[in-house]
Amino acid sequence: MIRQEPTFKLAHENNLQGNPFNLPQMAAVTSTIKDDLTELRYTRSAPDPQMNLDFLTDPKSTVELVGVVNRMDRQFLRGRSASICGEISVIYRFTYSIREGSQKSRLPATLNLVFPAAEKPEDCQPMAKRWLTLLNRSVAPASAAKEAVFEMIRNPAQSPFAWLDGPNISRLELNIQAYRKPADSDPSDFGTEAIYLLRVFTWNAATKEFEIASLPNQIDRNSLTCTAADSDALCEFKRENRTKLVAFLQEPESVAALDLGIISIDPALGLLSKRAISVSPGGMHRSENQSYWNALGAPEHAIIHDDEIAEAIKAAEVAGVTLRFIQSTDDFRARLNESTCSGCHQTRAIAGFHFPGADREGTHASNSVLLPASPHFFGDIPRRIDLIRKIAYGETLTDEDLLNGYSARPLARYKDALSRTQLIGGWGGTCVIEASQSESARKWSCQSGLVCEQVFRSDGIPGIGTCVPPKDQRKIGDPLQHGTVSTDIFSRDLYKRTKPEVIPAPQNPILRETRILPKFLPRDPPPGNSYYGGHQEFYIGLSPRMHPACQLKEGETGYLPAPMECHDARRDFLTGGFPAGSLRLSECSNLPEEATCALTASSGFNGCIAAIGERQTMPDADWKNYVYSVNTCFEIFTSYSGERACDFANPCRDDYICAKPMEYDGSTFQERLERLVFFPRERPAGVDVSYFEDITGRRYDPAAYGQKRPDDKWAARDDQRGVCIPPYFVFQFRSDGHPAPPPPSITLRPFYSGPR
């Protein structure tokens, strides 16, 4: 917790007590974040509702400890780090629980308290030894490891966390999803748009407050490039700033550090930003994730030009610098972009995060992640452990030891340690197409049986691809569409699908055909199953309430099973959001090895999410069975489907998340069926509709897609792997749709407003 002096007791507390944003020491943090979120949502036309700003100060909201990460490798941040031993990050997730616990979830926001790794230089080796001991104890059998780790943490004479106390805080880092636009509100055709806000605050021991600070290596583009509104004097000042930055980057020492991934721009240059913005999906291809965006069509927006980079490389070589990771101007620019906060946070990440943490027991599987960290994080672990060992053994670290790989791909020197994984050149991994490798130091090929395919193409990062099977050997989870990313002005990106082409509707453009039609899918699905193509762009389709196939014919009365054309219309209506498309299976029958069974959002899900915030409450009625919660939406408005399986060694491809597998046993299917047909069992007088009918306006149809019982072959697997789905299908990773916290003086009860 943070008191008069911010204090922190990791061994005894999982959560900061209460809401830390309400503490007087956090006044500057709270006001800054509120202003940032308000501005970003207004200036970028974010649709309502987004995460309510009252959550920042809601007394019943808090943050949960999700991880402590050793970053003794960050010793290269000389002049910024409070310790030459590197740093330790203590990471929290923001969470809420309102309406007597019926509505609760984490939010897409992390709070990172950064501490020096040790108090004095002579403490580096002893502290590294403590971390090694902790690592060794954690690899024992699960139950023994847990007890051994807790015993060590509780003992100040042994714990590597003993130094992690409030007065020793170096800074506070926040990463918050400012807003998310769903597919129907995203004109860029990326299928969604999520903007992330990154801020850093340093602790001022004299004033007892956190203060706004600059972000490491995050250049302030606004102070380096001119706009039409700038005066001549201001524009000249910005040109001088750009000249100063280019001169720094052209120094042989800077080029050498950049090559090793350990460059550190001195804050004293006055060129660093105090705020960073990153955007998803699209990762490296989005201009806003490229602080050094190669403005080919608008050179006035470029921070450094290709000819200036060529001069820098040549000067470094003349000075005797041996470059290992930089061969071309594109390599140089890629290294620069990944050195920034915005570049790193959207490269092989999980929806803008690298460590969102594991979920608590009891969290609904459909709103949980299987893995606590990103593919980049897991791929970098061997390097970080290697450094801890060297420090523990008393070695003096050189720049070569601190060498940092690309966020997009782990260092090749650790390929043996990662040989049983897909993290280097495996399925979904980053690669460079063969035609571009000759000009680049990034000789990134794919593992056997995979090819490097450019799912996204952009001028900013040419030649970058994704490792996938050949087209005639498509597997579940593979991308189904290709497209280009064009940028005319920094931060204004547009996606255009190149294949299969979008079929326009000249009379009404919003009715265009964006689905992946059956003719573009593999021909022979598993027996008793069918392929289905998840697509990226928004598709409206015809409402099932108006579709001819879903209407009763003359003479028909009551409830009748719908024909397949109606099931198609229901499944396709108002869909999109699968980045680069994804090959899926309609049922959980005869699933191939790379696939597993999942419950994914289906008809009525978005309506249910909207109902969480929209449904009002009445103080004089206790209709708790009609409260809509996250669990209600995931238990009622989801369907079975075959999706790509994932785990630590087999991560998802970019812009997908490894969600927790559903819980399934012999009774699961029947219990779910009862919920769909009968819940809630206790209903207000005069009301006789289920949750499903209330939201969809129709009775549950067991013949619809995804309603068949998963087959025994899959059930016998006892598959504990996760499921690759778009991250914003997981409620805790989206800013939109969460309910607002009620005023603290009012006790609100659920209210049923009748069918729509």
N, C-alpha and C positions, 0 to 999 in steps of 0.2 A: 504494500500500500504506500501511498505518498502522503506524508504528513508535513509538519513545518519544515523539517528537512525531509526530502523524499526518502522513505524507508522501504526496504524490500526484503522479505523473509521467504525465500524460495522453499526452504525445507518444511515450512509449516502451513503455507497458504497456496491454494490453487488459484484463487481469484484475488484481485485487488478488492478491498472492502468498499462496497458501494460503487458509485459511478465516479471514476477518476476525473472526468471532465468538470465535475462540480467543485473540485478543490480550488481554493484561491490561488494556489501556485500554477494552476492550469488555465488561468483567465485568458492569457494571450493565445493559448492553443485553441480553446473553445471558440473565441470570437473570430479568430482567423479562419478556422475550418468552416464555421457557419457562413461567413462572408464568401469564402471560396465556392462552396457548394451552391449557394444562391446565385452567384455570378455565372458559374459554368452552366447551370441549368437554364438560366434566362437567356444568355447570349447564344446558346447552342440549341435552343428550342426543344428542350427535353420534355417529353409528355408526362403528365401526371397520371397516377401518383408515383412519386419516388420515395425513398427512405425519408421518413418524417424527421425534420431537424430536431424535434423535441426529444428524440432518442438520445441525442448527445448530452442532454441534461436530465433525462428521466431518472428519478431516484431509484427506480427498480431495475434499471438496466445496468450492466456491468461489463467487465472484460474477463475472459477466462485464459489462464495460462495454457498454451498449447505446445511450447517447446523452448529449449535452451540450446543455442547453436554456437559451437566453438568457431570463431573466426580469427584464430591466431595467424592465419595466412594474410590478413589485411595489414601487415606491417609496412607495406609499401606506401600507405597513406601518411607519409611523413608530413608533419605540420598540421595534420587534421586529427589523427588519433591521439587519445589521451595517454596512450601507453605504447612503448616500442615493442611490446609483446603481442600487439594485436588487440583484438576485441572479443567480447562475448555478447551475443544477442539474446535477449529474453523476450519472447514473442507471445502476444496475447491476441485473441479474437474478441470482437465486440458481440454481445449477445443480449437478447431481451426475453422476458417472460411476462405476459400481461393477461388480463381477464382470467385471474385465478389459475394461471398456468395453461389455459386451454389454447392459447396462441403464443408460441415461442419458437425462436430460431436464432441462429447466428446471422450476422450481417456481413456483407463483403467489405470488411475493414480490419486491418491489423495494426496493432500498436507494438512497436519494438523499442524496448529499453536497452540502450547500448552501454556496456561497461568496459573499462580497461580490463584486459585479460589478467593483469597482475599489478600490484602496487608499485614495485620497483623493478629495475632491470634484472637485479639478481634473483628476483622471484620467478622469472620466466621459466627456467628449467624445472624447479620444483612444481610449479603449477601445471606444466605440460605433463609431468610424471603422474600427477593426480588424475588428469584426463585420460591418460593411457590406462591407468588402473581401473578407472570407471568403465572404459570401453571393454577391457578384458572381462570384467565381472558381468557385463551386460550380455555377453555371448554364451553364458551358461544356460542350462535348461530354463524354460520360461519362468516357472514359479521360483526357482532358486535365484535366478538373475534379478527378478523384481525385488526380492527381499535383500539381496546383497547390495543392490544399487541404493535402496532406501536407507539401509544401515550406513553406507558410506556418506550419503548426503547429509544425514543427521549429525554426523561427527565433524565439527568444525576443523579438527586437526587433520582430517582426511579429505573433506569435501572440496571439489573444485569450485563449488558455488559459494564458499564462505565469504569470498570477497564481494559477492554480488549483493550489496546493501545500498539503501537509498542514497546516503551521502556520496557514494562513489559513482553515481550515474553520470555518464558523459553527455548523452543526448537522447532525445526521444524522436522516433521516426514513425510517421503515419502513412499508410497506404489505404485509401478509401475510394470505393467506386462512387463517383459523383452522380452518375445516372446511367440508366440503360434504356435504349430505345428498342422495342420489340420489332420484329420483322416488318410489321405493317406500318411502322413509323420511321423506317430507315430508307431514305431516298438513294443511298449510295450503293444499294444492292449487295451489301455484305451479309445480309440476313439478320443483322442486329448491329448495334453500336453501343459499346460500353466505354465510358471515359473514367480514367483513374487519376486521382489527385495524390501526389506525393509531397510531403512536407517534412522538414527537419527542424527541431527545436533543441537548443543547447541549454544546459542548466547553469544558471547564474547563482553561485553560492552567496554572493553579496546581497542581491535583491530577493533571494529565495523564490525565484520564478523561472519558468522556461521562456526562452526568447527565440524569435525566428532566426534561422541560420541558413546559409547557402548549402546547396546539395553538392556532394563531391562530383566533380567533372561534368556537372550539368550546366552547360553554357546557357547564357541568357540571350536567346536569338533576338529578342526585341531590342537589345542594346547593341546588336551587331549588324542588323539589316535595316535599311530605310523603308519607310512607307510613304504613300502619296500625301499623307497628312503632316509629315515631318517638315519643319522649317529647314532652310539651308544650313543653319548653324548646327541644328540637332543631327541632321544627316551627316555632316562632316565629322561630328563627334563620334557617330556610330562607325563611320569608315575608319577612323583612327583606332577605335576599339578592335575592329576586325583585323587591321594591320598588326596590331599588338599580339592578337591571338595567333595569327598565321606565323608571325616571327617566332613565337614560343614553340609552336608545333614543328617548325622547320629546324630547330636546333638539334644537332646530332644526338644529344643526351635525351631529348624528348622522343625522338624517333626510336631510339634504342629501348626506352621504357615502354613506348606504345607497342613495339614489336613483341615484348614480353607480357603485355597485358597489365602493366603495373604503372601506367602513367598517372600522375597526380597534378592537376592544374592548381597552381597556387591561388588561394582565395584573394591574396593581396593584389592580384592583377585586376580585380574588380569586374570580372567577366562572367561570374557564375550566377546562376539563377537561385532564387529562394523558393521556387515552386516548379514542379515538373508535372507534365501531363502525359499519360500514355493512353493508347486506344486499342481496342480489341473488337472483332477478330482481324486477322490478316498479318499479325506479328511483324516481322522485319519489313514487310512490304508496305506498311503504312508510314507515310511521311512523318507523322507526329512522333513515331518511335525512332526516327532518324534525325537526331539533332544536327547532324552534318549532311542532311539531305542533299543529294546531287541534283541541283536544280538545273537540269539540262535545258529546259525550255524557258527558264527564267533566271538567268545568271545573276541578276541583282539580288536574288534570294539565297544565293549560295554563301556558305560560311567560308569554305576553302575550295578553290578551283582545282581541277585535275592537273593543270600545269604547275600550280604551286605545290601540289603533293609530289609530283615528279621531281621538282627541285629539291624537296625535303629528302626524298629517298636517295637521290644522287649525292647530296651533301653528306648524308650519313655514311654512305659507302666510301666516299673520299676520305672521311674522317676515320675509317677503319672499323666501322660498326658492321658486325655480321648479322644480317637479318634472316630470321628463320620463318617468321609468320607473315612477313610482308614482301610480296614480289611485285604487286601491281597497285595502281591507284585504288582499285576496288578493295583490295586487301586492307590498304591503309584506312580507307573510309569505313570499312566494316569494323576494324579495330576501334576507331574513334566512336562509332555509334554504340558499340557494346560497352564502352567505358562509362557511358552515361546511365543515370537511373532509369530514364524512360526506355532506353534501348534494351537494357538487361531485363527489365520487368516484363517485357513482352516477347522474350525469346526462350523457347522450350519451357514455358511457364504454365501455370494453372490459372487461367482467367485473370492475368495481371499479378499473380502472387507466385512466390517460390516456396513459401512455407505457410500454408493455411492451417496446418495442424490436423491431427486426428480428431474425430468426433467422440463425444461422451457416449457411454453405454446408454441405451434407451432412446437414442435419436433414431427416428425412422430411417430405414435403409435408403429410401429414395431421396432423402435430404442429407445424406452422409457421403463422405469420401472414403475410399479404401486406403489411399496413400496420403500421408500427411504432407508430402512435398512433391516438387516438380521433377520431371526428367533431368533438368539441368542440375538440380540439387543432388540427386542420387548419382549422376554421372561424375560429379565433382568430389564425392566423398573420398575416393582413394587418394586424391591429391592432398586433401586437407589432413587426412590421417598421416600421410607420409611426412608432412611438415611438422605435425605434433610430435612424431617420433624423433625427427631430427633435433627439435628443440629439447626434448626430454633427454636425448643422448648427449647434449652439450655441444652440438655443432653450431658454428656461426653461420647464419643464413646469408646467402648471397642473392643478388637479383635473379640469378638463374634458378635458385631454389624457390623463390617466390613467384616464378613464372606462372601466369594464369592463362588457361585455355579460353576458347570461345564459349559463350553461353550456349550457342547453337550445337556444340559438339564437344565431348570430353577430349582431353589430351590423348593422343595416340600412344604415349608412353605407358598409359595405364590400360591398354587394350587387354593384357593378360588378366588383370584383376576384374575386368568387365566382360570377359570372353563368353560367359554363359548368359549374357543379357543381349538385348537389342539396342543398347544405349549408344553404341558406336556403329553407325551404318546399318542398323537393323530396321525392321518395319516401322514406318512413320518417322524415321530419323532424318536429319538434315544432310543433304549431299550437294555436290557441285557437278553439273552435267559435264560429260567428257570433253565437249567442245570448248568449255571454259577453263578446264583444269590446266592447260598448257600455259595460260597467262597468269595463273594464280598459284600462291603457295598453299592454298587449301586443296589438297589432293583428296577430297572427300568422296570416296566411292561407297558402294552399298555392299552388304553381305551377299553371299552366294544365294542365287535364286531371286534376287531383287534388282530392280532397275531404278535409275534416278529420273524421276518424272517431274516436270515443272507444272505443278498444280496451279500455282499463281505465277504470273510473269510481271515484272516491273522493271523499269529502267534504273531505278534506284539501287537494286541489288541483283544485277544480271547473273544468270547461270545457277541460281540457287534452286534446288529441287527437293523432293521428298522420296524416300526409299519405299517402293511398293512393288508388288508382283507385276510381271508382264501383263498386258491387257487381256491376253487369252487365258490367264490364270487368276482372274479376279477372286478375291476372298472377302469375307464379311468384314465390314469396316473400311474397305478401300474407298478412296475418293472416286466420284463418278462424274465430276465436271472440271473443266479447265477454264481459266479466265485471266484477264489482264487487269492490273491496277494502274490507273493513270492519275497523275497529280498535276494540276495546272498551277496551283498556289499551295504553299506549305499548309498542311493539315486538311486540305480539301481533296480527298481521294474518292475515286469512283471505280467500281468493279464492273467489268463487262464480260459476260460469259462468252467463250468462243466455241466450246463444244461440250455437250450438244447445244446447239443454238436455241436461244429463247425465241418462241414463236410470237410475233407481235400481234396485237389486236388494234388495227388502225382506228376503228370507230370508238374504242374505249381502251386506252393504253393500260389501265389498271387490270384489265381482264386478260392480259397476255398469258401465254402458256409457259410456266417456269418449272413444271414438274420434270422429273427424269422418267420419261415414258418407258413402258415395258420393252420396246424394241431396242433400248440402249442398255438393257440389263442382261446378265448371263442367261443362257437358254434353258439349262437343265437344273432346276432347283431340287433340293432334297425331296424324297417322296413325302407326300402329305404336307408340303409347304410351298411357299411362293416367295420370290424375291420382291423387294420393295426398295425404291430409291428415295432416301432422304435428300432433299434439295436445299440450296442455300437461300435463294431469293424468295420473297413473299409470293404466295399463290392464294388468290381469293377463292376461286371456284364458285360453285352454285350452292347456296345454303340448302342443307338437307330438307329444311321445312318447305322449300320451293322446288326441289328437284323432282321431276316427273316420276322417277323410279321409287321415290320415297312416299308417294301419295297413294292412298287407297283408291282402287279402281271402282267403277260404278257397280253397285250391288254389294261391295265388301263393307263389312262393319267390324268394329272392335279392333283388337290387336292381332296383327298377322306378321310372321317373319318377313323381313325385308329381302328383296332380291340383291344379288351381288353388286349390281350397278349402284344401288343405294349405299351399300357398305363402302364402295369405292368413294362415293361422294362424301360420306361422313368422314372417312379417313383423310381425304385430301383437302377438306374445307379449312381455309385460313391456316395454311402450313408454311414452313420454311425454317431457316435457322440452322441447317446442317452445313457448316463451313466446307466448301468444295464438294458437297454431297457425300453420301455414305451409303454403301451397300448393306441392306438389312434383310432380315427374314420375317415374314408375317406371323409365324407361329414358333413355338418352342418344340418343334418336332424334327428329329433326325438332324440335329445341329452338328455342323462340322467342328473339328477340334479347336479352331481359332475363335469360335463363337460360344456364347453362353446365353442363358435365358434371363430376361430382364423385364421389369415392369416399367414402362415408359409412358410419358404423358400422352393422353389421347383425348377423344371428344369430351368436352366439358371441363377440361383441366384449367384452361385460362379463365373460364367463367367462375370456377370455384376459387381460384386465386384472387380474382377481383372481389368475390363475395366476402373474403376475409376482411377486407377494409371497408367495403360498402355497407354491409349489413349493420343496421343500427341496433340499439339495445333499449330495453325498457326496464326501469327500476322496479316495476310492480309485478313482473312476471319472471318466473324462474324456468325458462325454456332452454335449459343447458344442452339438451340433445340436438338443438338446431344451431348451435354455434359452429361456424366454419373455421377450421384450423388447417395448418399445413398437412397434418396427418390425414384429415378428412380428404383433402384433395389427392394425396398420394394413394390412399386406400381405395377410393371410389373411382377416380377419373384417370386410371392408368390401364394399360393393356399389355399382355405378354408379347414379347418379340425377341427375335434372335439378334444379338448385337455383338460387336467385337469384345472379346475378353481382354483383361489387362491385369498386370501386377507390377511389382517393383522392377522385375527383369524385362517385362514386356509392356512398356508404357504406351499410352495412346499417342496418336499423331497430334500435331499442333492444332490448337483451338478446340480440343476435346479434353474431357476430364475423366479420371478413373473413379467412378462412383462405386459405392459399397454394393455388394451383391444382395439380392433380396433374401429374406429368410423363407425357407420352404421346407415343408415336411408333408406327411400324408394328409393332414387336415387343412393345410393352407388353402387349397383350391376351393373346398366347400365353404370355408369361413368367408373367403372373399366373395363368393357367389351370394351368400346370405346378406353381406353388407350391400352389395349392388342392388339387390331386389327389395330388401326389407328395411334397411337402416334409414332413419332412426326408428326404433321399435316404439318408443314413447313419443307421441306427437301431440301438439296442441289440439284442442277440441275443434272439430270441423275440418281438420287438415288431414289429408290421406295421400301424401306423396312422399316418395323416398328422396334422399339426397340427389340421386341420379336424375330422377324426374324433375326435381326442382330446378336444377341447372340446365339440363338439356331439353326439357319440354317433351320428353318421350320416355316410354318404358325401356328398361334394359333389354337388349337383344343378345342372347347367348350365341347367336350365329354370326355375330360381327367378327371382324378380324381381331386376333389376339385374345379370344375368349376360350379357346380350347385348353384343356388341361395339359400342362407340360408333360412330355412323354417320359416313360420310365427310364429310358436310356440316359436322358439328361439328369433325372432325379438320382440315379444310381451313381453318377459322377461325384455327387456332393461337392459341386464346383464352388470353391471359395474365392475364385478370381473376381475382380471387379468388372465393371461395364463401362465401355467408352461411349459417352454421350456428350452433346454440346454442354459446356459448363453452365449455361444459363437455364438449362432444364433442371438444375439443382437449385432449389429455392434460396438457399443461404448465399449463393453466389450472384444474386441479382438484386439491384437496388429497388426495382419497381415491385409493387404488389404487396409490400408488407403493411400491416395495419398501423394506425397511429396509436401511440400510447395514450390512454385515457387521462383526463385531468386528475391529479392526485387526490382531489377532494370528492370525487364522484366514484361510486361503485357501480359498474355497468354490468348488466346481465344480457345474455344472448336474446336475440329477437328474430322471429321468423316472419318474413315478409311475403311469403307465398310464391307460387310458381311464376316464372318469367314467360 
